[in-house]
């Protein structure tokens, strides 16, 4: 078997109607993922819905409801092979109602394209700001900017520079280094600078979108961090025994390794030893980050452990937290958020109610800071002291970013997303 190319997850984010889905759809067409015949069908369908020019977007928006409303609701995944990578493209919704899916998208992304349209009534929009802060909060450090709809402004270099300037200010305010970033003038609809250099932008000498995928740095496999495997499910298998299943986030797992499962039913952890590791019914000599595996652990029964527990290296266990400070982005709250608020935190595979003990500071979308505000609302980024109402395994962004992220949900919707920046361990 030839070694497969490394996988990189790339999210496309940006304001609704700025042309993300069209750009991806056209890119797929140019790379032979969408036949002429399929495209003709999509074109007819777009015309039927009175959405001329939406045919490429329809390729990504395969769900009927999305086509009729002309917005991306769920995350669509698409594979693209470049010279260097196997790229998983995440088309993250720009539409307000669907930002919750955007979180799951951003939390999986190694890099992102921020799509901003040129022309009248375009440029930096409220959601452009929100998405930049969200990418920042979720730890996506590699970003490139696509300035789309250049065909609507006659490929005017000055318009490109104007928007580049505005977006640069926004990215700088969120702490991004703009000098190393690619700003690519494109037309998702016409195909300019998607795969081939366009003759309509002779003034532009940088990479095309397709080339930019390979300019993103390869995501590191966090093998040198301690072993962490959040448990997704626990099975009882005849002849083998108890088999917890999950994805290895960091570190390496090998048979014979001493592990501790935290918090476990007692909250104090359960010790054991890895007997066997299986993936797709084959036993493995070792498992590394990204592998979805089932493990049989000596000394651990089905009643001891559950979804949300984490299998850790016994020598370097993860902390069970007393309280922690989170850096959070408020996305779609049910009213305002104040001290005492207790929603459900989704952390790796765990779901634990947590209480906002103190709001330390907030940064409004315009960048202004307020110490100890009374409440938080949509668009705010804040530092908050939080107390779990149960046993929760969590790590800081500095120690292990893969175990530091969380989403906050309430009444079936995602209210906020964030990362843990400091914590106090349970005694």
C-alpha positions as CSV (number, residue, x, y, z in Angstrom):
1,X,0.0,0.0,0.0
2,X,1.4,3.4,-1.0
3,X,1.5,5.8,1.9
4,X,-1.7,7.9,1.9
5,X,-1.3,11.7,1.8
6,X,-1.7,13.5,5.0
7,X,-5.3,14.7,5.7
8,X,-5.9,18.4,6.3
9,X,-9.3,19.8,7.3
10,X,-10.1,23.2,5.8
11,X,-13.2,25.2,6.6
12,X,-14.7,27.8,4.3
13,X,-16.3,30.5,6.5
14,X,-17.8,33.9,5.9
15,X,-21.0,36.0,5.7
16,X,-24.2,34.5,4.2
17,X,-24.4,35.2,0.4
18,X,-20.7,36.0,0.1
19,X,-20.4,32.9,-2.2
20,X,-18.8,30.1,-0.1
21,X,-20.8,27.3,-1.5
22,X,-20.6,28.6,-5.1
23,X,-16.8,28.8,-4.8
24,X,-16.4,25.3,-3.5
25,X,-18.9,23.9,-6.0
26,X,-17.0,25.5,-8.9
27,X,-13.7,24.3,-7.6
28,X,-15.0,20.8,-7.5
29,X,-16.3,21.1,-11.0
30,X,-12.9,22.3,-12.2
31,X,-11.2,19.4,-10.5
32,X,-13.5,16.9,-12.2
33,X,-15.7,16.1,-9.2
34,X,-18.9,17.3,-10.9
35,X,-19.7,16.2,-14.5
36,X,-21.1,18.6,-17.2
37,X,-24.2,16.5,-17.2
38,X,-24.7,16.9,-13.4
39,X,-24.0,20.6,-13.7
40,X,-26.6,21.0,-16.4
41,X,-29.2,19.3,-14.1
42,X,-28.3,21.6,-11.3
43,X,-28.5,24.6,-13.6
44,X,-32.0,23.7,-14.6
45,X,-33.0,23.2,-11.0
46,X,-31.5,26.6,-10.0
47,X,-33.5,28.3,-12.8
48,X,-36.7,26.5,-11.7
49,X,-36.3,27.9,-8.2
50,X,-35.5,31.4,-9.7
51,X,-31.9,31.2,-8.4
52,X,-29.9,31.7,-11.6
53,X,-26.2,31.3,-11.0
54,X,-26.8,29.1,-7.9
55,X,-25.9,25.8,-9.7
56,X,-22.4,25.5,-8.1
57,X,-23.8,26.2,-4.7
58,X,-26.4,23.5,-5.2
59,X,-23.6,21.0,-5.5
60,X,-22.7,21.6,-1.9
61,X,-26.2,22.2,-0.7
62,X,-27.7,18.8,-1.5
63,X,-30.6,19.0,0.8
64,X,-33.9,20.1,-0.7
65,X,-34.8,22.6,2.0
66,X,-31.4,24.3,1.6
67,X,-31.9,24.6,-2.1
68,X,-35.3,26.2,-1.7
69,X,-34.1,28.7,0.9
70,X,-30.7,29.2,-0.8
71,X,-28.8,28.8,2.4
72,X,-26.4,26.2,3.8
73,X,-27.8,24.5,6.8
74,X,-25.7,21.6,7.7
75,X,-22.0,21.0,7.4
76,X,-21.2,19.4,4.0
77,X,-18.0,17.5,3.7
78,X,-16.1,17.0,0.5
79,X,-12.8,15.4,-0.4
80,X,-10.3,16.9,-2.7
81,X,-6.8,15.5,-3.5
82,X,-4.1,18.1,-4.0
83,X,-0.4,17.5,-4.7
84,X,0.4,17.4,-1.0
85,X,-2.8,16.6,0.9
86,X,-6.1,14.8,1.0
87,X,-8.2,17.8,1.9
88,X,-11.5,17.5,3.7
89,X,-13.4,20.7,2.9
90,X,-15.9,21.9,5.5
91,X,-18.5,24.2,4.1
92,X,-19.5,26.0,7.2
93,X,-22.8,27.9,7.2
94,X,-22.7,31.6,7.2
95,X,-26.4,31.9,8.0
96,X,-27.2,33.1,11.5
97,X,-29.5,30.2,12.5
98,X,-26.9,27.7,11.6
99,X,-23.8,29.1,13.4
100,X,-24.0,26.2,15.8
101,X,-22.9,23.8,13.1
102,X,-20.1,26.3,12.3
103,X,-18.7,25.5,15.7
104,X,-18.4,21.9,15.1
105,X,-16.8,22.8,11.8
106,X,-14.3,25.3,13.2
107,X,-13.3,22.9,16.0
108,X,-12.3,20.3,13.4
109,X,-10.5,22.7,11.1
110,X,-6.7,22.8,10.7
111,X,-7.0,25.9,8.4
112,X,-9.7,28.1,7.0
113,X,-10.6,30.3,4.0
114,X,-12.5,33.4,5.0
115,X,-14.7,34.4,2.1
116,X,-15.5,38.1,1.7
117,X,-17.4,39.5,-1.3
118,X,-16.3,42.6,-3.2
119,X,-18.7,45.2,-4.4
120,X,-21.6,47.3,-3.1
121,X,-23.0,46.3,0.3
122,X,-20.3,43.7,0.7
123,X,-16.9,43.8,2.4
124,X,-16.7,43.2,6.2
125,X,-20.1,42.3,7.6
126,X,-21.2,41.5,11.2
127,X,-20.9,37.8,10.5
128,X,-17.5,38.2,9.0
129,X,-16.4,39.6,12.4
130,X,-18.1,36.9,14.3
131,X,-16.5,34.1,12.2
132,X,-13.0,35.6,12.6
133,X,-13.4,35.7,16.4
134,X,-14.8,32.2,16.4
135,X,-11.9,30.8,14.4
136,X,-9.5,32.6,16.8
137,X,-11.3,31.3,19.9
138,X,-11.4,27.7,18.5
139,X,-7.7,27.9,17.8
140,X,-7.6,27.9,14.0
141,X,-4.3,29.7,13.4
142,X,-4.0,29.3,9.6
143,X,-6.3,31.5,7.6
144,X,-6.3,32.7,4.0
145,X,-8.8,35.3,2.6
146,X,-10.8,34.9,-0.6
147,X,-12.1,38.2,-2.0
148,X,-15.0,36.9,-4.1
149,X,-17.3,38.3,-6.7
150,X,-14.5,40.2,-8.4
151,X,-16.4,39.8,-11.7
152,X,-19.1,42.2,-10.3
153,X,-16.5,45.0,-9.9
154,X,-14.7,44.5,-13.2
155,X,-11.7,42.9,-11.5
156,X,-10.8,46.3,-10.1
157,X,-7.5,46.2,-8.2
158,X,-8.4,49.2,-6.0
159,X,-11.6,47.5,-4.8
160,X,-9.5,44.4,-4.0
161,X,-7.1,46.6,-2.0
162,X,-9.9,48.4,-0.2
163,X,-11.4,45.1,1.1
164,X,-8.0,43.6,1.8
165,X,-7.3,46.6,4.0
166,X,-10.6,46.3,5.9
167,X,-10.3,42.6,6.4
168,X,-6.6,43.0,7.5
169,X,-7.7,45.4,10.3
170,X,-10.3,42.9,11.5
171,X,-7.9,40.0,11.5
172,X,-5.2,42.1,13.3
173,X,-7.7,43.0,16.0
174,X,-8.3,39.3,16.6
175,X,-4.6,38.7,16.9
176,X,-3.7,37.2,13.5
177,X,-0.4,38.0,11.7
178,X,-1.6,39.4,8.4
179,X,1.7,39.9,6.7
180,X,2.1,36.1,6.1
181,X,-1.5,35.7,4.9
182,X,-2.7,35.1,1.3
183,X,-5.4,37.4,0.0
184,X,-6.7,35.9,-3.3
185,X,-9.0,37.8,-5.7
186,X,-11.5,35.3,-7.1
187,X,-14.9,34.8,-8.8
188,X,-16.6,31.7,-7.5
189,X,-19.2,32.0,-10.2
190,X,-16.8,32.6,-13.2
191,X,-13.9,30.5,-11.8
192,X,-11.2,33.1,-11.7
193,X,-8.1,32.1,-9.7
194,X,-9.8,28.9,-8.4
195,X,-7.5,26.5,-10.1
196,X,-5.8,28.4,-13.0
197,X,-4.4,31.9,-12.8
198,X,-6.9,34.3,-14.3
199,X,-6.1,36.7,-17.2
200,X,-8.7,39.1,-15.6
201,X,-6.3,39.8,-12.7
202,X,-3.0,40.5,-14.4
203,X,-2.1,42.6,-11.3
204,X,-2.2,39.6,-9.0
205,X,0.8,37.3,-8.7
206,X,0.0,35.1,-5.7
207,X,-1.4,31.5,-5.4
208,X,-4.7,30.2,-6.8
209,X,-7.2,28.7,-4.3
210,X,-6.1,25.2,-5.3
211,X,-2.4,26.1,-4.8
212,X,-3.2,27.7,-1.4
213,X,-4.4,24.4,0.1
214,X,-0.8,23.1,-0.3
215,X,0.6,26.3,1.3
216,X,-1.1,25.5,4.6
217,X,1.3,23.8,7.0
218,X,0.7,20.2,7.7
219,X,-1.3,19.7,10.9
220,X,1.0,18.1,13.5
221,X,-0.1,14.7,14.9
222,X,0.1,15.3,18.6
223,X,1.9,12.0,19.4
224,X,4.3,13.7,21.9
225,X,1.5,14.8,24.2
226,X,0.2,12.3,26.8
227,X,-2.3,9.7,25.8
228,X,-5.9,10.9,25.8
229,X,-8.8,8.9,24.4
230,X,-12.3,10.3,25.3
231,X,-14.8,7.4,25.4
232,X,-17.6,7.6,22.9
233,X,-19.4,4.3,23.8
234,X,-18.8,1.2,26.0
235,X,-19.7,-2.2,24.6
236,X,-19.8,-5.6,26.1
237,X,-18.5,-8.1,23.6
238,X,-18.8,-11.9,24.0
239,X,-15.5,-13.6,24.6
240,X,-13.6,-10.3,24.9
241,X,-15.4,-8.4,27.7
242,X,-15.7,-4.6,28.1
243,X,-14.7,-2.6,25.1
244,X,-14.6,1.2,25.3
245,X,-14.6,2.9,21.8
246,X,-13.4,6.3,20.9
247,X,-11.0,8.5,19.0
248,X,-7.4,9.0,20.2
249,X,-7.0,12.8,20.5
250,X,-3.3,12.9,21.6
251,X,-0.5,10.5,22.4
252,X,0.1,6.9,21.4
253,X,-1.7,3.8,22.8
254,X,0.0,0.4,22.9
255,X,-0.9,-3.0,24.4
256,X,0.7,-3.5,27.8
257,X,0.4,0.2,28.6
258,X,-0.7,1.3,32.1
259,X,-3.7,3.6,31.9
260,X,-6.1,5.4,34.2
261,X,-9.7,6.2,33.1
262,X,-11.0,9.5,34.5
263,X,-13.2,10.6,36.1
264,X,-14.8,7.1,36.1
265,X,-17.8,6.3,38.2
266,X,-16.1,7.3,41.4
267,X,-14.6,10.5,40.2
268,X,-11.2,9.2,41.4
269,X,-10.3,7.3,38.2
270,X,-9.9,3.6,37.5
271,X,-6.6,2.0,36.8
272,X,-6.0,-0.7,34.2
273,X,-3.7,-2.1,31.5
274,X,-4.4,-2.1,27.7
275,X,-4.8,-5.7,26.6
276,X,-5.8,-5.3,22.9
277,X,-6.5,-2.4,20.5
278,X,-8.8,-3.0,17.5
279,X,-9.7,-0.9,14.5
280,X,-12.0,-2.3,11.7
281,X,-11.8,-5.8,13.3
282,X,-8.0,-5.9,13.1
283,X,-5.8,-5.8,16.1
284,X,-3.2,-3.0,16.2
285,X,0.3,-2.9,17.6
286,X,-0.3,0.8,18.4
287,X,-2.9,3.5,17.8
288,X,-2.1,7.2,17.1
289,X,-4.1,10.5,17.1
290,X,-7.1,10.4,14.8
291,X,-7.5,6.7,15.0
292,X,-11.0,5.5,16.0
293,X,-10.4,2.3,18.1
294,X,-11.9,-0.2,20.5
295,X,-9.8,-1.2,23.4
296,X,-10.0,-4.0,26.0
297,X,-8.5,-3.0,29.3
298,X,-7.5,-5.4,32.0
299,X,-9.3,-4.7,35.3
300,X,-12.0,-2.5,33.9
301,X,-15.7,-3.5,33.8
302,X,-18.7,-2.0,32.0
303,X,-20.1,-0.6,35.2
304,X,-16.9,1.4,36.0
305,X,-16.9,3.6,32.9
306,X,-19.1,5.6,30.6
307,X,-19.2,8.0,27.7
308,X,-17.4,11.2,28.6
309,X,-14.7,9.4,30.6
310,X,-11.1,9.8,29.2
311,X,-8.5,7.0,28.9
312,X,-5.2,8.6,30.0
313,X,-1.6,7.6,30.3
314,X,-1.3,6.4,34.0
315,X,2.0,8.3,34.4
316,X,0.4,11.6,33.1
317,X,-3.3,11.7,33.9
318,X,-5.5,14.6,32.8
319,X,-6.9,16.8,35.5
320,X,-10.5,16.4,36.9
321,X,-11.4,20.1,37.4
322,X,-12.8,21.9,40.4
323,X,-13.2,25.1,38.4
324,X,-11.7,26.7,35.3
325,X,-11.4,30.0,33.3
326,X,-12.8,29.8,29.8
327,X,-12.2,32.2,26.9
328,X,-15.6,32.0,25.2
329,X,-17.4,33.5,22.1
330,X,-21.1,34.1,22.6
331,X,-22.9,33.1,19.5
332,X,-26.6,32.7,19.9
333,X,-27.8,33.2,23.5
334,X,-31.3,32.7,24.8
335,X,-31.5,36.3,26.1
336,X,-28.5,37.7,28.0
337,X,-26.0,35.6,30.0
338,X,-25.2,36.6,33.6
339,X,-23.5,35.2,36.6
340,X,-25.2,32.0,37.9
341,X,-26.2,30.8,34.4
342,X,-25.9,27.0,34.3
343,X,-26.0,25.5,30.8
344,X,-24.6,22.2,29.5
345,X,-21.0,22.1,28.4
346,X,-20.0,19.7,25.6
347,X,-16.4,18.8,26.1
348,X,-14.9,16.1,24.0
349,X,-17.5,13.3,24.5
350,X,-18.7,14.6,27.9
351,X,-21.8,16.6,28.7
352,X,-21.7,18.3,32.1
353,X,-23.8,21.2,33.4
354,X,-21.5,24.0,34.5
355,X,-22.1,27.3,36.3
356,X,-20.9,30.7,35.4
357,X,-19.4,31.8,38.7
358,X,-17.8,35.1,37.5
359,X,-17.6,37.1,34.3
360,X,-14.1,38.4,34.4
361,X,-14.0,40.6,31.3
362,X,-15.6,40.9,27.9
363,X,-14.5,42.2,24.5
364,X,-17.3,43.6,22.3
365,X,-17.3,42.9,18.5
366,X,-15.7,46.4,18.0
367,X,-12.8,45.4,20.2
368,X,-13.6,47.5,23.3
369,X,-13.0,45.8,26.7
370,X,-15.1,45.9,29.9
371,X,-14.0,44.5,33.2
372,X,-16.5,42.5,35.3
373,X,-19.6,43.2,33.1
374,X,-23.1,42.4,34.4
375,X,-24.0,40.3,31.4
376,X,-22.9,38.9,28.0
377,X,-24.7,39.0,24.7
378,X,-24.3,37.7,21.1
379,X,-21.0,38.7,19.5
380,X,-19.1,39.2,22.8
381,X,-15.9,37.4,23.5
382,X,-15.4,36.9,27.3
383,X,-13.2,35.4,30.0
384,X,-15.4,33.6,32.5
385,X,-14.8,31.6,35.7
386,X,-16.8,28.3,35.5
387,X,-17.6,25.6,37.9
388,X,-18.6,22.1,36.7
389,X,-21.6,20.6,38.5
390,X,-20.2,17.1,38.1
391,X,-16.9,15.5,37.4
392,X,-15.2,16.8,34.2
393,X,-11.9,16.1,32.6
394,X,-10.5,19.1,30.8
395,X,-7.1,20.6,30.1
396,X,-5.8,24.1,29.3
397,X,-5.2,25.3,25.8
398,X,-1.5,25.7,26.7
399,X,-1.1,22.1,27.9
400,X,-3.3,20.3,25.4
401,X,-5.4,22.3,22.9
402,X,-7.1,19.1,21.8
403,X,-8.6,18.6,25.2
404,X,-9.4,22.3,25.9
405,X,-12.2,23.1,23.6
406,X,-15.9,23.1,24.4
407,X,-19.3,24.2,23.1
408,X,-22.0,25.5,25.4
409,X,-25.6,24.4,24.7
410,X,-28.9,25.3,26.1
411,X,-32.4,24.1,25.1
412,X,-31.1,22.4,22.0
413,X,-29.0,25.3,20.6
414,X,-25.4,26.3,20.8
415,X,-25.1,29.4,22.9
416,X,-21.3,29.8,22.9
417,X,-18.0,28.1,22.2
418,X,-14.7,28.4,23.9
419,X,-11.4,27.0,25.3
420,X,-10.1,26.5,28.8
421,X,-7.2,28.9,29.6
422,X,-6.6,28.0,33.2
423,X,-7.9,25.5,35.8
424,X,-7.9,24.3,39.4
425,X,-7.7,20.6,39.9
426,X,-10.1,18.7,42.3
427,X,-8.2,17.7,45.4
